Amino acid sequence: MPKPAPWTEHDFSKVLKAEQQRILDLSRAQHDAFEQSLHLSFAKILKFDTAKGGVRVTEMARQQEECPVQADLPRAGPTMPHTWDTAVEAPSAAKLDNVSDEASAPQLFSPPHSPGSGATLQRSDSSLKKSKTKTNAEELLGLQTLVSHTKEYIDFVAGVLVLLNSCVMLAELEAEGLAYGAQLGFGRGPSLEEVQPIFQSLDTAFVFIFLVELLFRVAIERWDFLRDPANWFDAALVLLGMADLFIFVQMAGGSEAQNIILLRLVRVLKSVRAIRMLRTFRFLKGLRFLVKACYCFLPSLAWSMVLLFVFMCMGTLVLGNLLSDFIADETANMNDRLWVWDRYGTATRAMYTFYEITFAGNWPTNARPLMDKVHRLFVLFFAVYITIIVFAALRVVTAVFLRDTLDAARNDDEALITERLRNKTKYLEKLEDVFEAIDSAHNGTITEKQLAEILAIPKAAAYFQTLDVDVLEGAALFRILDNGDGRITHEEFVDGILRCKGPARAMEQVAMRSELRQMDAKVTKLIRALERSSIIPIEIEPVIED
């Protein structure tokens, strides 16, 4: 059996170059996989980016669309450190999209493809899809924003008009009362013939104003108008106002009997129109919160009234049975018997008396005559009832109402969203001030030296603590905020500080674990590929000379 030829230095060099090229190809393929997953992730993020207010992602996607062919240009084989740094420092594609990572996993250790027309067409097609998606999202968001702002202005104007209409109705009632008082001899006042035409004209003007407001609201909201019960209530009020005008027209040419009937209907409609003041509750934050709080404690109110009704029924039965003999006693004082019957003679009268004792607090006026004119032992009954029901039970009910009100305040989604947006706006303003203070050169970027100089000032470090950012070392913070170019832009500073704000959250920890797990899988594949190569297991037999 012939002996294998000895390995020369040239053979070693050839094998090492081949394996080095293979490792470079694998690294390049990994870089391309990261880049492809980033493109796929940006395409998905753009669908929701405009609605979520992502400024930085939109700007990055726009920059990639302006130069889509740059990634496809032929490039020289990079060295190993450059390729590894590029793969590590880039934002984790697995963090953005697991599907794109799974799709790119089989390509991690495949030979790199040569740039050609197919890749360019694919990237161009992807750029077109992204730009169309972005345009549609911006158009839809712009329309929704316009409708939302228009509804806010309509609600504000409608609230002001409702308050003015309420003031007019109060002034009308005041003028009519003074006129009727003058007829009864209570001072001087305007006559009804003088004030009625003025207020009738104002009522007519408000009816048509609210009709225009309702039609404008229908034109803006369209089919969404039917989904809000408050809109149905507004439409009913406008229809009642139109009916009010129609009745006034009928009164002008009707008989006296018809006018009396129509006048009563007008009074009823005017009373119903007073409910229009409830519309202001939707437009004022404080009133809306109070109404929601009242709505939240309605179940507790119902059950508390059931409980108190049971106690009042018990008191009614006890006192009713004890006082029935005194009411029937003909030897007792007639005035005292009449007073006791008026307060406790029947079940309904006794129930109403106990309602006054429980809620009005006038129990001495209803209890003292019984102790003085009937018997002093009634003091024991009232002492027990006042202590347990009026003092203890009512305070427990009040505490339950307070708890429900606080729960309503904590669960008010609109108020919470408004408060969070306000706090976020203030926080962003503080970050902009900090960035401008650090950027001494006013070139829109921060270097590591500038950040370290600022953090070396104890007052500046304490200010970062007030922003809920734990700053221990300037270099570590710079590495977190920097994307690898050695400078921190305004967008990088704001986004990085927002991510570093507060302690590590559960979602961030889960995302980090997932990212480490995927990185471990890729490193394992790389180690296995190196083990299957011919670099590690090569064993060279020593050359034996004869």
C-alpha positions in Angstrom: 0.0 0.0 0.0 1.6 3.3 -1.1 2.3 5.8 1.6 0.5 9.2 1.5 2.5 12.1 0.1 3.9 14.3 2.8 2.3 17.7 3.4 4.3 20.7 2.2 4.1 24.3 3.4 2.3 25.1 0.1 -0.4 22.5 0.9 -0.9 23.9 4.4 -1.2 27.4 3.0 -3.8 26.3 0.4 -5.9 24.5 2.9 -5.8 27.4 5.4 -6.8 29.9 2.6 -9.7 27.7 1.5 -11.0 27.3 5.0 -10.6 31.0 5.7 -12.6 31.8 2.6 -15.3 29.4 3.7 -15.6 31.1 7.1 -15.7 34.5 5.4 -18.5 33.2 3.1 -20.4 31.9 6.1 -20.1 35.3 7.9 -21.1 37.1 4.8 -24.2 34.9 4.5 -25.0 35.6 8.2 -24.7 39.3 7.5 -27.0 39.0 4.5 -29.6 37.1 6.6 -29.6 39.8 9.2 -30.1 42.4 6.5 -32.9 40.5 4.9 -34.7 40.0 8.2 -34.4 43.7 8.9 -36.0 44.6 5.5 -38.9 42.2 6.3 -39.3 43.6 9.8 -39.3 47.2 8.5 -42.0 46.3 6.0 -44.2 45.0 8.8 -43.5 47.9 11.1 -44.4 50.4 8.5 -48.0 49.1 8.5 -48.4 50.3 12.1 -45.6 52.8 12.4 -47.6 56.0 11.4 -50.4 55.1 13.7 -48.1 54.6 16.6 -46.1 57.7 16.0 -42.8 56.1 15.2 -40.7 58.9 13.8 -37.3 57.2 13.8 -38.4 54.0 12.1 -40.2 55.9 9.4 -37.1 58.0 8.8 -34.9 55.0 8.6 -37.2 53.3 6.2 -37.3 56.4 4.0 -33.6 56.5 3.9 -33.4 52.9 2.8 -36.0 53.5 0.1 -33.9 56.4 -1.3 -30.9 54.1 -1.8 -32.3 50.6 -2.2 -29.5 49.3 -4.4 -26.7 50.2 -2.0 -27.1 46.9 -0.2 -26.8 45.0 -3.5 -23.6 46.6 -4.7 -20.7 44.1 -5.0 -18.4 44.5 -2.0 -14.9 43.2 -1.3 -14.6 40.3 1.1 -14.6 41.8 4.6 -12.4 40.7 7.3 -13.6 38.5 10.1 -13.8 41.2 12.8 -15.7 43.6 10.6 -18.3 41.0 9.7 -18.8 39.8 13.3 -19.2 43.4 14.5 -21.7 44.1 11.8 -23.7 41.1 12.8 -23.7 41.8 16.5 -24.1 45.6 16.5 -27.1 45.6 14.1 -30.5 45.6 15.8 -31.5 42.0 16.5 -33.8 40.9 13.7 -35.2 38.1 15.9 -36.3 40.8 18.3 -38.3 42.4 15.6 -39.7 39.4 13.8 -39.3 35.7 14.7 -40.7 34.6 11.3 -38.0 36.5 9.4 -35.3 34.8 11.6 -36.8 31.4 10.9 -36.9 32.1 7.2 -33.3 33.2 7.2 -31.9 30.4 9.4 -31.4 27.9 6.5 -29.4 30.6 4.6 -26.9 31.2 7.4 -24.5 28.5 6.2 -25.2 28.4 2.6 -22.8 29.8 0.0 -23.3 33.5 -0.6 -25.1 34.4 -3.8 -23.6 36.8 -6.3 -25.4 40.1 -6.6 -27.6 40.2 -9.7 -30.7 41.5 -11.3 -33.0 39.1 -9.4 -32.0 40.5 -5.9 -32.3 44.0 -7.2 -35.8 43.4 -8.6 -36.8 41.7 -5.4 -35.6 44.7 -3.3 -37.2 47.2 -5.6 -40.5 45.3 -5.4 -40.2 45.3 -1.6 -39.5 49.0 -1.6 -42.6 49.7 -3.7 -44.8 47.6 -1.4 -43.4 49.5 1.6 -44.0 52.9 0.0 -47.6 51.9 -0.9 -48.3 50.6 2.6 -46.8 53.8 4.1 -48.8 56.0 1.8 -52.1 54.2 2.5 -51.5 54.3 6.3 -50.6 58.0 6.2 -53.8 58.8 4.2 -56.0 56.8 6.5 -54.4 58.3 9.6 -54.7 61.8 8.2 -58.4 61.3 7.5 -59.0 59.8 11.0 -57.1 62.7 12.6 -59.1 65.3 10.7 -62.4 63.6 11.7 -61.2 63.4 15.4 -60.2 67.1 15.5 -63.4 68.1 13.8 -65.5 66.2 16.3 -63.6 67.8 19.2 -64.3 71.3 17.8 -68.0 70.4 17.3 -68.3 69.1 20.8 -66.7 72.2 22.3 -69.0 74.6 20.3 -72.0 72.5 21.1 -71.2 72.6 24.8 -71.0 76.4 24.7 -74.3 76.6 22.9 -76.0 74.3 25.3 -74.8 76.5 28.2 -76.1 79.6 26.5 -79.4 77.9 25.8 -79.7 76.9 29.4 -79.0 80.5 30.5 -81.7 81.7 28.2 -84.2 79.2 29.6 -83.4 80.3 33.1 -83.8 83.9 32.2 -87.2 83.1 30.5 -88.4 81.3 33.7 -87.2 84.3 35.8 -89.1 86.8 33.6 -92.3 84.7 33.6 -92.1 84.4 37.4 -91.7 88.1 37.8 -94.6 88.7 35.5 -96.9 86.3 37.5 -95.7 87.9 40.7 -96.7 91.4 39.4 -100.2 90.0 38.7 -100.4 88.7 42.2 -99.2 92.0 43.7 -95.6 91.1 44.6 -93.8 94.1 43.2 -93.4 95.2 39.7 -92.4 93.0 36.8 -92.5 92.8 33.0 -95.7 91.6 31.3 -95.9 88.3 29.5 -96.7 90.1 26.2 -93.4 91.8 26.4 -91.1 88.9 27.2 -92.7 86.0 25.4 -91.8 87.1 21.8 -88.2 87.8 22.7 -87.7 84.4 24.3 -89.7 82.7 21.6 -87.3 84.1 18.9 -84.3 83.0 20.9 -85.7 79.5 21.3 -86.3 79.3 17.6 -82.8 80.4 16.8 -81.3 77.7 19.2 -83.5 75.0 17.7 -82.2 75.7 14.2 -78.6 76.1 15.5 -78.8 72.6 17.1 -80.4 71.2 13.9 -77.4 72.5 11.9 -75.1 71.1 14.5 -76.8 67.7 14.3 -76.7 67.6 10.5 -73.0 68.6 10.5 -72.3 65.8 13.0 -74.1 63.3 10.8 -72.0 64.4 7.8 -68.8 64.0 9.7 -69.4 60.8 11.5 -71.7 59.1 8.9 -72.6 55.6 10.0 -70.7 56.0 13.2 -73.3 58.5 14.2 -75.8 55.7 14.8 -73.5 53.8 17.1 -73.4 56.4 19.9 -76.5 56.5 22.1 -75.7 60.2 23.0 -76.3 61.1 19.3 -79.7 59.5 19.5 -80.5 61.6 22.6 -79.4 64.8 20.7 -81.5 63.9 17.7 -84.6 63.4 20.0 -84.0 66.8 21.6 -83.8 68.5 18.2 -87.0 66.8 17.1 -88.7 67.9 20.3 -87.6 71.5 19.6 -89.0 71.3 16.1 -92.3 70.0 17.6 -92.2 72.9 19.9 -92.0 75.3 17.0 -94.8 73.5 15.2 -97.1 73.8 18.3 -96.4 77.5 18.5 -97.5 77.9 14.9 -100.7 76.0 15.6 -101.4 78.2 18.6 -101.4 81.2 16.4 -104.5 80.2 14.5 -106.4 77.9 16.9 -109.4 78.2 19.2 -109.1 79.0 22.9 -109.6 75.4 24.0 -107.0 74.2 21.5 -104.6 76.9 22.7 -105.0 75.7 26.3 -104.1 72.1 25.3 -101.2 73.2 23.1 -100.0 75.5 25.9 -99.8 72.5 28.3 -97.9 70.6 25.7 -95.5 73.5 25.2 -94.9 73.5 29.0 -94.2 69.7 28.9 -91.8 70.1 25.9 -90.0 73.0 27.6 -89.5 70.9 30.7 -88.1 68.1 28.5 -85.8 70.5 26.8 -84.2 71.3 30.1 -82.6 67.8 29.9 -80.5 69.2 27.1 -78.2 70.5 29.8 -77.1 66.9 30.3 -75.2 67.2 27.0 -72.7 69.4 28.6 -71.5 66.4 30.7 -69.8 64.9 27.6 -67.9 68.1 26.9 -66.5 68.9 30.3 -63.9 66.6 31.9 -64.9 67.2 35.5 -68.6 66.6 34.8 -67.9 63.5 32.7 -65.8 62.0 35.5 -68.6 62.6 38.1 -71.2 61.1 35.8 -69.0 58.0 35.3 -68.4 57.8 39.0 -72.2 57.9 39.7 -72.7 55.2 37.1 -70.1 53.0 38.8 -71.6 53.1 42.2 -75.2 52.5 41.0 -75.0 48.7 41.8 -73.7 49.5 45.3 -76.4 52.1 45.7 -79.1 49.6 44.8 -77.9 47.0 47.3 -77.4 49.6 50.0 -81.0 50.8 49.6 -82.2 47.3 49.8 -80.3 46.8 53.1 -81.6 50.1 54.5 -85.1 49.3 53.3 -85.0 46.1 55.4 -84.0 48.1 58.5 -86.6 50.7 57.9 -89.3 48.0 57.5 -88.2 46.5 60.8 -88.5 49.9 62.6 -91.9 50.5 61.0 -93.2 47.2 62.2 -91.8 47.6 65.7 -93.1 51.2 66.3 -96.3 50.6 64.4 -97.3 47.8 66.6 -96.2 49.5 69.8 -98.0 52.8 69.0 -101.3 51.3 67.8 -102.6 50.9 71.3 -101.8 54.5 72.1 -103.6 55.7 69.0 -106.7 53.6 69.9 -106.7 54.8 73.6 -109.6 57.2 73.9 -108.3 58.4 77.3 -105.2 59.9 75.8 -104.8 63.5 74.6 -106.5 63.9 71.2 -103.7 66.2 69.9 -101.1 63.6 70.9 -103.0 60.8 69.2 -103.4 62.9 66.0 -99.6 63.6 66.0 -98.7 60.0 66.5 -101.1 58.8 63.8 -99.8 61.5 61.4 -96.2 60.1 61.9 -96.7 56.4 62.6 -100.4 55.7 62.0 -100.1 53.7 58.8 -97.3 51.6 57.2 -96.6 54.2 54.5 -96.6 57.1 57.0 -94.3 55.2 59.4 -92.0 54.2 56.5 -91.7 57.8 55.3 -91.0 58.9 58.9 -88.2 56.4 59.2 -86.8 57.5 55.8 -86.6 61.1 57.2 -85.0 59.8 60.4 -82.4 57.8 58.4 -81.4 60.3 55.7 -82.6 63.7 56.8 -81.1 63.7 60.3 -84.2 65.1 61.9 -84.8 62.2 64.2 -85.0 64.3 67.4 -88.2 66.0 66.2 -89.8 62.5 65.5 -88.4 60.8 68.6 -88.6 63.4 71.4 -92.5 63.6 71.4 -92.8 59.8 71.8 -90.5 59.8 74.8 -92.3 62.8 76.4 -96.0 62.0 75.6 -96.1 58.2 75.2 -93.3 56.4 77.2 -89.7 57.1 78.0 -88.6 53.5 77.1 -88.8 54.5 73.4 -85.4 56.1 74.0 -83.9 52.6 74.0 -85.3 51.8 70.5 -84.1 55.1 69.0 -80.7 54.9 70.6 -80.1 51.4 69.1 -81.5 52.5 65.7 -79.6 55.7 65.4 -76.3 54.1 66.5 -76.5 51.1 64.2 -78.3 52.4 61.2 -77.8 56.2 61.0 -74.3 56.3 62.4 -72.6 53.0 61.4 -74.5 51.6 58.4 -74.7 54.9 56.5 -70.9 55.5 57.0 -70.2 52.0 55.6 -72.4 52.8 52.6 -70.5 56.1 52.1 -67.2 54.3 52.2 -68.4 51.9 49.6 -69.4 54.8 47.4 -66.0 56.4 47.8 -64.3 53.2 46.9 -66.3 52.9 43.7 -65.6 56.5 42.8 -61.8 55.9 43.2 -62.1 52.8 41.1 -63.9 54.8 38.4 -61.1 57.4 38.5 -58.4 54.7 38.2 -60.2 52.9 35.4 -61.0 56.0 33.3 -59.2 55.1 30.1 -59.5 58.4 28.5 -58.2 60.3 31.5 -55.3 57.8 31.9 -54.3 58.1 28.2 -54.4 61.9 28.4 -52.3 61.9 31.6 -49.8 59.5 30.1 -49.5 61.5 26.9 -49.0 64.7 28.9 -46.3 63.1 31.1 -44.6 61.7 28.0 -44.6 65.1 26.3 -43.0 66.7 29.4 -40.5 63.9 29.6 -39.5 64.4 25.9 -39.1 68.1 26.5 -36.7 67.4 29.3 -34.7 65.0 27.2 -34.5 67.7 24.4 -33.1 70.2 27.0 -30.6 67.6 28.2 -29.5 66.8 24.7 -29.0 70.5 23.9 -27.0 71.0 27.1 -24.7 68.1 26.3 -24.3 69.0 22.6 -21.9 71.9 23.2 -20.8 72.0 19.6 -24.5 72.4 18.4 -24.0 69.9 15.5 -26.8 67.6 16.5 -24.6 64.8 17.8 -23.0 63.8 21.1 -19.6 62.1 21.5 -18.5 59.8 24.3 -16.2 62.5 25.6 -19.1 65.1 25.9 -21.3 62.6 27.6 -18.6 61.6 30.1 -17.9 65.2 30.9 -21.5 65.9 31.7 -22.0 62.8 33.8 -18.9 63.7 35.7 -20.8 66.6 37.2 -22.8 65.4 40.2 -25.7 67.7 39.6 -26.1 66.4 36.0 -26.0 62.8 37.2 -28.6 63.6 39.8 -30.8 65.1 37.1 -30.6 61.9 35.2 -31.8 60.2 38.4 -34.9 62.4 38.3 -35.5 61.2 34.8 -35.7 57.7 36.2 -32.4 56.7 34.4 -29.8 55.0 36.6 -26.5 56.3 35.3 -23.5 54.4 36.8 -20.9 54.9 34.0 -20.8 57.2 31.1 -19.1 54.8 28.8 -21.7 52.1 29.4 -24.5 54.5 28.7 -22.8 55.7 25.5 -22.5 52.1 24.3 -26.2 51.5 25.0 -27.3 54.7 23.1 -24.8 54.5 20.2 -25.5 52.5 17.1 -21.8 51.9 16.3 -20.8 55.1 14.5 -19.2 56.7 17.5 -21.8 59.5 17.8 -25.3 59.8 19.3 -27.9 61.6 17.3 -31.0 63.2 18.8 -33.2 60.3 17.8 -30.8 57.8 19.2 -30.6 59.7 22.5 -34.4 60.0 22.9 -35.1 56.4 21.9 -32.3 55.0 24.0 -33.2 56.9 27.2 -36.8 55.9 26.8 -35.7 52.2 26.7 -33.4 52.7 29.7 -36.0 54.5 31.7 -36.9 52.6 34.9 -36.0 49.0 35.9 -35.9 46.2 33.4 -39.4 45.3 32.4 -40.8 41.8 31.9 -41.1 42.2 28.1 -37.5 43.4 27.8 -36.3 40.5 29.8 -38.2 38.0 27.7 -37.0 39.6 24.5 -33.4 39.4 25.8 -33.7 35.7 26.7 -35.2 35.0 23.2 -32.4 36.9 21.6 -29.7 35.1 23.6 -31.3 31.7 22.8 -31.3 32.4 19.1 -27.7 33.7 19.2 -26.7 30.5 21.1 -28.3 28.4 18.4 -26.4 30.3 15.6 -23.1 30.0 17.5 -23.8 26.2 17.9 -24.4 25.9 14.2 -21.2 27.7 13.5 -19.2 25.5 15.8 -20.7 22.4 14.3 -19.8 23.6 10.8 -16.2 24.2 11.9 -16.1 20.8 13.4 -17.3 19.2 10.1 -14.6 21.1 8.2 -11.2 19.7 7.6 -9.3 22.3 9.7 -9.7 20.8 13.1 -9.5 17.0 12.5 -6.5 17.0 10.2 -3.7 14.8 11.5 -0.4 14.9 9.7 1.7 11.8 9.7 5.4 12.3 10.2 7.6 11.9 7.2 9.9 8.9 7.6 13.0 9.0 5.6 14.7 5.9 4.5 
